[in-house]
Amino acid sequence: MSECETTCGQQKIIIDTDIGDDIDDAFALSMLANCSAHILGVTTVYKNSEERARIAAYLLGKWGISCPVAAGQDYPISEPMKVLDFERLCSDGRPHISQLLPEMERTDYSGMSAADLILESARTYPGQVTLLALGPMTNLAQACRQNPAVFDQLGEIVMMGGSVMNDFAEWNVRCDSEAAAEVFASNVPIRMVGVDVTFGCVLNGDNLKRIQRSPRAGAEVLRAMTQRYVGAYSGKRSLVMHDPLTAGVLFGDFVKFRKMKLRVGTQGCERGKTLPCETGRECLVAEGAAYDAFLNFMTDAIVG
């Protein structure tokens, strides 16, 4: 049995992701697929959740994982979708997702809604489910609105997002600030791994070479997605592992946390910021990480 298997056990996890833009979601999903965690399902969010669901279902299939993959909310609660200049649009105005490879386009996914999948999992395993929030929190807010009592039966939310060391509106919170504020108002415990910590987690060197050389089917898909991602930016963007580091907190002491009270700004210059506030929500907030130890762990999981 590998170190990853002995460390991870069978934690019950829902993964909420905006896979298909930055590459780190795909690395997180690949790591989790190889950690013997009990993945109850994957939900996708933002811009074009159906295409994201096809990407997630295809990648999981190549790793030999069978679980429900549910498309969720495309549009934020109250603000316009942030469409970038380089994005190619569908006929309905939603962007195509850049890492949807041709072989993924006909991949099936669950007909269940993301909110229903989250609530069904919380209802079935009260207090036992960790929801990994790796994108904007619109699906979480939808589930909370739909049935707040059941949503509160989630064991924990571990989120990639926010920033407390810098005066910065991080992308996942900024894309749907109202949704993030509603999640922070719930009763579910939150661990927040902010961009001010994750930016230091860069995949390169021997670990990247090991993954690139792996003959495993899932690693081959991950390699193709990475090549497309790097090519889109002419090789000028680093492989920052925001989401894998966040997922890694479930499997080792890779991240150091401290208690803080926070609120989510939704107005004016505060919009999208996670702000220290004495009357805010008490969370565990990341303040540092053991990057090398984590990257070795992630690579071992993916390479097998």
PyMOL commands that set and color helices and strands:
alter all, ss='L'
color gray80, all
select helices_A, chain A and resi 3-8+24-33+49-62+102-104+114-124+138-146+148-151+171-174+177-184+195-198+205-213+217-232+242-248+268-270+291-303
alter helices_A, ss='H'
color red, helices_A
select strands_A, chain A and resi 12-17+38-44+69-71+129-133+156-160+190-193+255-264+274-276+281-289
alter strands_A, ss='S'
color yellow, strands_A
deselect
rebuild
show_as cartoon
